[in-house]
Amino acid sequence: MAETSRSAEDRAIDALTAILEQAIAPDMLEAQQIILRRLALSGDLFPSRIPPPQNITQIGGYLNLIKDNPVLQAQVLASALGVAGPNPSPGFVPDLPQLFYVTRPNDRPAGSAQPSTPVQLTVRSDLAPAFLAAREVLHRQGASLPVMDLHRPLPPVSLDVAAPTDLLPYLGRTLRLVPGAALVDPTADPLAVGQEGSGPQRVLARQTDPSAPDAGGVSSTDWELWSCDDAQCTQQTVTGAFIEVEPVLAAGGWHRAGDLQAPTTRSDDGAWHTFTNVTGLVAGSTSAGEELRLLHPVGVLAASSIRERLDWVWDGHAFAPPV
Protein backbone atom coordinates (compact mmCIF):
# COMPACT_ATOMS: atom_id res chain seq x y z
CA MET A 1 0.00 0.00 0.00
CA ALA A 2 2.83 2.39 0.88
CA GLU A 3 4.52 1.67 -2.45
CA THR A 4 1.26 2.30 -4.33
CA SER A 5 0.74 5.62 -2.49
CA ARG A 6 4.33 6.66 -3.10
CA SER A 7 4.04 5.83 -6.80
CA ALA A 8 0.90 7.94 -7.15
CA GLU A 9 2.64 10.81 -5.41
CA ASP A 10 5.61 10.49 -7.73
CA ARG A 11 3.33 10.54 -10.76
CA ALA A 12 1.55 13.64 -9.49
CA ILE A 13 4.87 15.43 -8.91
CA ASP A 14 6.10 14.43 -12.38
CA ALA A 15 2.90 15.77 -13.95
CA LEU A 16 3.16 19.04 -11.99
CA THR A 17 6.82 19.41 -13.00
CA ALA A 18 5.95 18.90 -16.68
CA ILE A 19 3.23 21.55 -16.49
CA LEU A 20 5.54 24.08 -14.85
CA GLU A 21 8.34 23.41 -17.33
CA GLN A 22 6.07 24.30 -20.24
CA ALA A 23 4.30 27.21 -18.58
CA ILE A 24 4.01 30.59 -20.31
CA ALA A 25 0.98 32.04 -18.51
CA PRO A 26 1.87 34.77 -15.96
CA ASP A 27 0.31 32.91 -13.00
CA MET A 28 2.18 29.69 -13.87
CA LEU A 29 5.46 31.59 -14.24
CA GLU A 30 4.84 33.07 -10.80
CA ALA A 31 4.23 29.55 -9.45
CA GLN A 32 7.60 28.50 -10.90
CA GLN A 33 9.31 31.30 -9.01
CA ILE A 34 7.62 30.36 -5.73
CA ILE A 35 8.64 26.70 -6.04
CA LEU A 36 12.23 27.62 -6.88
CA ARG A 37 12.40 29.93 -3.86
CA ARG A 38 11.18 27.16 -1.57
CA LEU A 39 13.68 24.69 -3.00
CA ALA A 40 16.53 27.18 -2.56
CA LEU A 41 15.66 27.73 1.10
CA SER A 42 14.57 24.20 1.93
CA GLY A 43 16.21 22.56 4.92
CA ASP A 44 16.41 19.28 2.97
CA LEU A 45 18.76 20.94 0.49
CA PHE A 46 20.79 22.75 3.13
CA PRO A 47 21.37 20.44 6.14
CA SER A 48 21.18 22.08 9.56
CA ARG A 49 24.50 22.84 11.32
CA ILE A 50 22.95 22.35 14.75
CA PRO A 51 21.61 19.13 16.28
CA PRO A 52 17.82 18.58 16.11
CA PRO A 53 16.03 20.12 19.12
CA GLN A 54 15.09 17.55 21.77
CA ASN A 55 12.15 19.40 23.31
CA ILE A 56 10.02 22.52 23.09
CA THR A 57 12.39 24.44 25.36
CA GLN A 58 15.23 24.09 22.84
CA ILE A 59 12.92 25.20 20.01
CA GLY A 60 12.00 28.25 22.07
CA GLY A 61 15.68 28.98 22.56
CA TYR A 62 16.31 28.93 18.82
CA LEU A 63 13.36 31.28 18.22
CA ASN A 64 14.66 33.66 20.89
CA LEU A 65 17.93 33.96 18.95
CA ILE A 66 16.09 35.36 15.93
CA LYS A 67 13.31 37.25 17.71
CA ASP A 68 14.37 40.52 16.05
CA ASN A 69 13.73 39.05 12.59
CA PRO A 70 10.00 38.18 12.42
CA VAL A 71 10.18 36.86 8.84
CA LEU A 72 13.04 34.47 9.63
CA GLN A 73 11.31 33.47 12.86
CA ALA A 74 8.15 32.60 10.92
CA GLN A 75 10.18 30.55 8.45
CA VAL A 76 11.90 28.57 11.22
CA LEU A 77 8.56 27.86 12.89
CA ALA A 78 7.02 26.85 9.54
CA SER A 79 9.94 24.50 8.91
CA ALA A 80 9.49 22.88 12.31
CA LEU A 81 5.77 22.39 11.70
CA GLY A 82 6.23 21.23 8.11
CA VAL A 83 4.04 23.92 6.57
CA ALA A 84 4.70 26.59 3.94
CA GLY A 85 6.52 29.65 5.25
CA PRO A 86 6.04 33.29 4.31
CA ASN A 87 6.57 34.29 0.68
CA PRO A 88 8.50 35.97 -0.84
CA SER A 89 11.52 34.77 1.11
CA PRO A 90 14.38 37.12 2.09
CA GLY A 91 16.69 37.67 -0.86
CA PHE A 92 14.01 36.68 -3.36
CA VAL A 93 11.79 39.75 -3.45
CA PRO A 94 10.76 40.15 -7.11
CA ASP A 95 11.49 43.37 -8.99
CA LEU A 96 8.09 45.03 -9.31
CA PRO A 97 7.34 47.68 -11.96
CA GLN A 98 8.10 51.25 -10.93
CA LEU A 99 4.70 52.51 -12.09
CA PHE A 100 1.14 51.28 -11.64
CA TYR A 101 -2.42 52.22 -12.53
CA VAL A 102 -4.59 54.20 -10.13
CA THR A 103 -8.40 54.13 -10.17
CA ARG A 104 -10.57 57.18 -9.58
CA PRO A 105 -14.31 57.96 -9.90
CA ASN A 106 -15.35 58.98 -13.40
CA ASP A 107 -17.59 61.89 -14.37
CA ARG A 108 -21.00 60.52 -15.38
CA PRO A 109 -23.21 63.52 -16.21
CA ALA A 110 -26.89 62.99 -16.98
CA GLY A 111 -27.78 62.33 -20.60
CA SER A 112 -28.02 59.60 -23.21
CA ALA A 113 -24.33 58.68 -22.79
CA GLN A 114 -24.51 58.10 -19.04
CA PRO A 115 -25.38 54.35 -19.18
CA SER A 116 -22.31 53.61 -21.35
CA THR A 117 -19.94 55.80 -19.32
CA PRO A 118 -17.63 53.76 -17.02
CA VAL A 119 -18.15 54.33 -13.32
CA GLN A 120 -14.38 54.51 -12.76
CA LEU A 121 -11.37 55.55 -14.80
CA THR A 122 -7.86 54.13 -14.63
CA VAL A 123 -4.73 56.19 -15.28
CA ARG A 124 -1.02 55.41 -14.88
CA SER A 125 0.45 56.72 -11.67
CA ASP A 126 2.98 59.18 -13.13
CA LEU A 127 0.37 60.84 -15.38
CA ALA A 128 -2.48 60.80 -12.86
CA PRO A 129 -1.67 63.97 -10.84
CA ALA A 130 -1.57 66.25 -13.91
CA PHE A 131 -4.67 64.67 -15.45
CA LEU A 132 -6.70 64.93 -12.24
CA ALA A 133 -5.54 68.54 -11.81
CA ALA A 134 -6.72 69.34 -15.34
CA ARG A 135 -10.08 67.70 -14.70
CA GLU A 136 -10.40 69.69 -11.47
CA VAL A 137 -10.04 72.91 -13.51
CA LEU A 138 -13.15 71.90 -15.48
CA HIS A 139 -14.97 70.92 -12.28
CA ARG A 140 -14.27 74.31 -10.74
CA GLN A 141 -15.73 75.96 -13.84
CA GLY A 142 -18.88 73.87 -13.52
CA ALA A 143 -18.20 71.34 -16.31
CA SER A 144 -17.50 67.61 -16.40
CA LEU A 145 -15.22 65.30 -18.41
CA PRO A 146 -16.66 61.80 -19.00
CA VAL A 147 -13.78 59.48 -19.95
CA MET A 148 -14.05 56.15 -21.73
CA ASP A 149 -10.57 54.82 -20.99
CA LEU A 150 -6.97 55.84 -20.34
CA HIS A 151 -5.26 52.50 -20.90
CA ARG A 152 -5.74 49.18 -22.64
CA PRO A 153 -4.84 45.68 -21.38
CA LEU A 154 -1.92 43.99 -23.14
CA PRO A 155 -3.06 41.73 -26.01
CA PRO A 156 -2.33 37.99 -25.61
CA VAL A 157 -0.13 36.05 -27.98
CA SER A 158 -2.22 34.94 -30.95
CA LEU A 159 -1.44 33.12 -34.19
CA ASP A 160 -4.47 34.71 -35.86
CA VAL A 161 -4.01 38.34 -34.80
CA ALA A 162 -0.84 40.33 -35.46
CA ALA A 163 0.78 42.31 -32.67
CA PRO A 164 -0.48 45.92 -32.59
CA THR A 165 1.60 48.68 -34.15
CA ASP A 166 0.12 51.60 -32.18
CA LEU A 167 1.65 51.06 -28.75
CA LEU A 168 0.57 54.26 -26.99
CA PRO A 169 -2.78 52.80 -25.76
CA TYR A 170 -0.89 49.89 -24.12
CA LEU A 171 1.42 52.35 -22.36
CA GLY A 172 -1.46 54.22 -20.72
CA ARG A 173 -0.72 57.21 -22.97
CA THR A 174 -4.05 57.43 -24.83
CA LEU A 175 -7.08 59.22 -23.42
CA ARG A 176 -10.49 58.75 -25.02
CA LEU A 177 -13.49 60.81 -24.01
CA VAL A 178 -16.91 59.17 -24.17
CA PRO A 179 -17.89 59.42 -27.88
CA GLY A 180 -21.62 59.51 -27.10
CA ALA A 181 -21.19 62.53 -24.82
CA ALA A 182 -21.19 64.84 -27.89
CA LEU A 183 -22.73 65.15 -31.39
CA VAL A 184 -26.13 63.83 -30.23
CA ASP A 185 -28.02 66.86 -28.89
CA PRO A 186 -25.80 69.98 -28.74
CA THR A 187 -28.37 71.75 -26.57
CA ALA A 188 -27.97 69.17 -23.79
CA ASP A 189 -24.83 67.03 -24.32
CA PRO A 190 -22.11 67.45 -21.62
CA LEU A 191 -19.50 67.76 -24.39
CA ALA A 192 -19.74 69.41 -27.79
CA VAL A 193 -17.82 69.93 -31.01
CA GLY A 194 -18.10 73.19 -32.90
CA GLN A 195 -16.77 76.68 -33.51
CA GLU A 196 -17.34 80.26 -32.51
CA GLY A 197 -18.40 82.13 -35.64
CA SER A 198 -16.11 81.02 -38.46
CA GLY A 199 -13.24 80.07 -36.16
CA PRO A 200 -11.51 76.69 -35.89
CA GLN A 201 -13.26 73.59 -34.62
CA ARG A 202 -13.10 73.09 -30.85
CA VAL A 203 -13.90 70.38 -28.28
CA LEU A 204 -16.07 71.97 -25.60
CA ALA A 205 -17.42 71.08 -22.16
CA ARG A 206 -20.81 72.50 -21.20
CA GLN A 207 -21.11 74.39 -17.93
CA THR A 208 -23.83 72.57 -15.98
CA ASP A 209 -23.11 73.93 -12.49
CA PRO A 210 -23.21 77.74 -12.43
CA SER A 211 -22.54 77.66 -8.67
CA ALA A 212 -19.06 76.11 -9.08
CA PRO A 213 -16.18 78.19 -7.61
CA ASP A 214 -14.86 79.49 -10.96
CA ALA A 215 -18.09 79.32 -12.95
CA GLY A 216 -18.39 83.12 -13.01
CA GLY A 217 -15.37 83.36 -15.29
CA VAL A 218 -17.15 81.50 -18.12
CA SER A 219 -19.27 83.76 -20.30
CA SER A 220 -22.22 82.70 -22.41
CA THR A 221 -21.81 83.12 -26.15
CA ASP A 222 -23.06 81.79 -29.48
CA TRP A 223 -21.48 78.55 -30.75
CA GLU A 224 -22.04 76.69 -34.01
CA LEU A 225 -22.29 73.11 -32.71
CA TRP A 226 -22.53 69.81 -34.58
CA SER A 227 -25.02 66.97 -34.29
CA CYS A 228 -24.54 63.80 -36.34
CA ASP A 229 -26.28 60.64 -37.45
CA ASP A 230 -25.09 57.77 -39.62
CA ALA A 231 -25.65 59.74 -42.83
CA GLN A 232 -24.61 63.34 -42.14
CA CYS A 233 -23.72 66.08 -39.66
CA THR A 234 -25.44 69.43 -39.30
CA GLN A 235 -24.67 72.59 -37.34
CA GLN A 236 -26.93 74.76 -35.27
CA THR A 237 -26.42 77.90 -33.24
CA VAL A 238 -26.43 77.22 -29.49
CA THR A 239 -26.08 79.99 -26.93
CA GLY A 240 -24.49 78.89 -23.70
CA ALA A 241 -21.46 78.78 -21.40
CA PHE A 242 -18.84 76.34 -22.71
CA ILE A 243 -15.19 75.72 -21.77
CA GLU A 244 -12.60 74.74 -24.36
CA VAL A 245 -11.31 71.29 -23.35
CA GLU A 246 -8.08 71.11 -25.34
CA PRO A 247 -6.12 73.88 -23.56
CA VAL A 248 -7.10 72.41 -20.18
CA LEU A 249 -5.95 68.89 -21.09
CA ALA A 250 -2.81 70.26 -22.78
CA ALA A 251 -1.74 71.68 -19.41
CA GLY A 252 -1.71 68.07 -18.16
CA GLY A 253 0.28 66.80 -21.14
CA TRP A 254 -2.65 65.51 -23.24
CA HIS A 255 -2.88 66.71 -26.85
CA ARG A 256 -4.79 65.94 -30.01
CA ALA A 257 -2.79 65.01 -33.11
CA GLY A 258 -3.25 67.78 -35.70
CA ASP A 259 -6.08 70.24 -36.16
CA LEU A 260 -9.61 69.09 -35.41
CA GLN A 261 -11.65 68.60 -38.58
CA ALA A 262 -15.40 69.06 -38.86
CA PRO A 263 -17.24 65.74 -38.49
CA THR A 264 -19.07 64.35 -41.53
CA THR A 265 -21.00 61.43 -39.99
CA ARG A 266 -21.26 59.83 -36.54
CA SER A 267 -18.68 57.19 -37.52
CA ASP A 268 -16.42 59.74 -39.24
CA ASP A 269 -16.32 62.19 -36.34
CA GLY A 270 -12.77 63.50 -36.75
CA ALA A 271 -11.60 61.58 -33.65
CA TRP A 272 -12.45 64.63 -31.55
CA HIS A 273 -12.45 62.43 -28.44
CA THR A 274 -8.89 61.01 -28.65
CA PHE A 275 -5.83 62.58 -26.99
CA THR A 276 -2.32 61.28 -26.38
CA ASN A 277 0.39 62.06 -23.83
CA VAL A 278 4.00 61.69 -25.02
CA THR A 279 5.72 63.58 -22.21
CA GLY A 280 9.11 62.03 -21.38
CA LEU A 281 9.45 60.13 -24.67
CA VAL A 282 12.77 60.98 -26.37
CA ALA A 283 12.90 60.57 -30.14
CA GLY A 284 15.56 58.09 -31.25
CA SER A 285 16.20 56.96 -27.67
CA THR A 286 13.14 55.76 -25.73
CA SER A 287 12.27 52.13 -26.53
CA ALA A 288 8.91 50.46 -26.14
CA GLY A 289 10.54 47.88 -23.87
CA GLU A 290 11.71 50.57 -21.44
CA GLU A 291 8.22 52.01 -21.23
CA LEU A 292 6.46 48.66 -20.93
CA ARG A 293 8.77 47.42 -18.16
CA LEU A 294 7.83 50.49 -16.11
CA LEU A 295 4.26 49.16 -15.98
CA HIS A 296 4.37 45.37 -16.35
CA PRO A 297 6.38 42.45 -14.90
CA VAL A 298 8.60 40.53 -17.33
CA GLY A 299 6.32 37.48 -17.15
CA VAL A 300 3.29 39.52 -18.25
CA LEU A 301 5.21 40.93 -21.22
CA ALA A 302 6.37 37.44 -22.20
CA ALA A 303 2.73 36.30 -22.43
CA SER A 304 1.70 39.24 -24.65
CA SER A 305 2.14 39.77 -28.39
CA ILE A 306 3.67 43.13 -27.47
CA ARG A 307 6.88 41.19 -26.76
CA GLU A 308 7.54 41.39 -30.51
CA ARG A 309 7.74 45.20 -30.25
CA LEU A 310 10.05 45.66 -27.25
CA ASP A 311 12.92 46.92 -29.42
CA TRP A 312 10.81 49.51 -31.22
CA VAL A 313 11.98 53.10 -30.70
CA TRP A 314 10.06 56.35 -30.38
CA ASP A 315 10.58 58.45 -33.56
CA GLY A 316 8.79 61.58 -32.37
CA HIS A 317 5.39 60.48 -33.63
CA ALA A 318 5.09 56.76 -32.86
CA PHE A 319 7.07 53.70 -31.84
CA ALA A 320 8.65 52.17 -34.93
CA PRO A 321 11.09 49.32 -35.74
CA PRO A 322 14.72 50.35 -35.16
CA VAL A 323 16.60 51.46 -38.23
Secondary structure as the mmCIF struct_conf table of DSSP 4:
data_model
#
loop_
_struct_conf.conf_type_id
_struct_conf.id
_struct_conf.beg_label_comp_id
_struct_conf.beg_label_asym_id
_struct_conf.beg_label_seq_id
_struct_conf.end_label_comp_id
_struct_conf.end_label_asym_id
_struct_conf.end_label_seq_id
HELX_RH_AL_P HELX_RH_AL_P1 ALA A 2 GLU A 21
TURN_TY1_P TURN_TY1_P1 GLN A 22 GLN A 22
BEND BEND1 ALA A 25 ALA A 25
HELX_RH_AL_P HELX_RH_AL_P2 PRO A 26 LEU A 41
TURN_TY1_P TURN_TY1_P2 GLY A 43 LEU A 45
BEND BEND2 PHE A 46 PHE A 46
BEND BEND3 ARG A 49 ILE A 50
HELX_LH_PP_P HELX_LH_PP_P1 PRO A 51 PRO A 53
BEND BEND4 ASN A 55 ASN A 55
HELX_RH_AL_P HELX_RH_AL_P3 ILE A 56 LEU A 65
TURN_TY1_P TURN_TY1_P3 ILE A 66 ASP A 68
HELX_RH_AL_P HELX_RH_AL_P4 PRO A 70 LEU A 81
TURN_TY1_P TURN_TY1_P4 GLY A 82 GLY A 82
BEND BEND5 VAL A 83 VAL A 83
BEND BEND6 ASN A 87 PRO A 88
HELX_LH_PP_P HELX_LH_PP_P2 SER A 89 SER A 89
TURN_TY1_P TURN_TY1_P5 PRO A 90 GLY A 91
BEND BEND7 GLN A 98 GLN A 98
STRN STRN1 TYR A 101 PRO A 105
HELX_LH_PP_P HELX_LH_PP_P3 ASN A 106 ASP A 107
BEND BEND8 ALA A 110 GLY A 111
TURN_TY1_P TURN_TY1_P6 SER A 112 ALA A 113
HELX_RH_3T_P HELX_RH_3T_P1 GLN A 114 SER A 116
BEND BEND9 THR A 117 THR A 117
BEND BEND10 VAL A 119 VAL A 119
STRN STRN2 GLN A 120 ARG A 124
TURN_TY1_P TURN_TY1_P7 SER A 125 LEU A 127
HELX_RH_AL_P HELX_RH_AL_P5 ALA A 128 ARG A 140
TURN_TY1_P TURN_TY1_P8 GLN A 141 GLY A 142
STRN STRN3 VAL A 147 ASP A 149
BEND BEND11 LEU A 150 LEU A 150
HELX_LH_PP_P HELX_LH_PP_P4 PRO A 153 PRO A 155
STRN STRN4 PRO A 156 PRO A 156
HELX_LH_PP_P HELX_LH_PP_P5 VAL A 157 VAL A 157
BEND BEND12 LEU A 159 VAL A 161
HELX_LH_PP_P HELX_LH_PP_P6 ALA A 162 PRO A 164
BEND BEND13 THR A 165 THR A 165
HELX_RH_3T_P HELX_RH_3T_P2 LEU A 168 LEU A 171
TURN_TY1_P TURN_TY1_P9 GLY A 172 GLY A 172
STRN STRN5 THR A 174 LEU A 177
HELX_RH_3T_P HELX_RH_3T_P3 PRO A 179 ALA A 181
BEND BEND14 ALA A 182 VAL A 184
TURN_TY1_P TURN_TY1_P10 PRO A 186 ALA A 188
BEND BEND15 PRO A 190 PRO A 190
STRN STRN6 LEU A 191 GLN A 195
BEND BEND16 GLU A 196 GLU A 196
TURN_TY1_P TURN_TY1_P11 GLY A 197 SER A 198
BEND BEND17 GLY A 199 GLY A 199
STRN STRN7 ARG A 202 ARG A 206
TURN_TY1_P TURN_TY1_P12 PRO A 210 SER A 211
BEND BEND18 ALA A 212 ALA A 212
TURN_TY1_P TURN_TY1_P13 PRO A 213 ASP A 214
HELX_RH_3T_P HELX_RH_3T_P4 ALA A 215 GLY A 217
STRN STRN8 SER A 220 CYS A 228
BEND BEND19 ASP A 230 ALA A 231
STRN STRN9 CYS A 233 GLU A 244
HELX_RH_AL_P HELX_RH_AL_P6 VAL A 245 ALA A 250
TURN_TY1_P TURN_TY1_P14 ALA A 251 GLY A 253
STRN STRN10 HIS A 255 HIS A 255
BEND BEND20 ALA A 257 GLY A 258
HELX_LH_PP_P HELX_LH_PP_P7 ASP A 259 PRO A 263
BEND BEND21 THR A 265 ASP A 268
TURN_TY1_P TURN_TY1_P15 GLY A 270 HIS A 273
STRN STRN11 THR A 274 THR A 276
TURN_TY1_P TURN_TY1_P16 THR A 279 GLY A 280
TURN_TY1_P TURN_TY1_P17 ALA A 283 SER A 285
STRN STRN12 SER A 287 SER A 287
HELX_RH_AL_P HELX_RH_AL_P7 ALA A 288 ARG A 293
TURN_TY1_P TURN_TY1_P18 LEU A 294 LEU A 295
BEND BEND22 HIS A 296 HIS A 296
HELX_RH_AL_P HELX_RH_AL_P8 VAL A 298 ALA A 302
TURN_TY1_P TURN_TY1_P19 ALA A 303 ALA A 303
STRN STRN13 SER A 304 SER A 304
HELX_RH_3T_P HELX_RH_3T_P5 SER A 305 ARG A 309
TURN_TY1_P TURN_TY1_P20 LEU A 310 ASP A 311
STRN STRN14 VAL A 313 TRP A 314
BEND BEND23 GLY A 316 ALA A 318
STRN STRN15 PHE A 319 ALA A 320
#
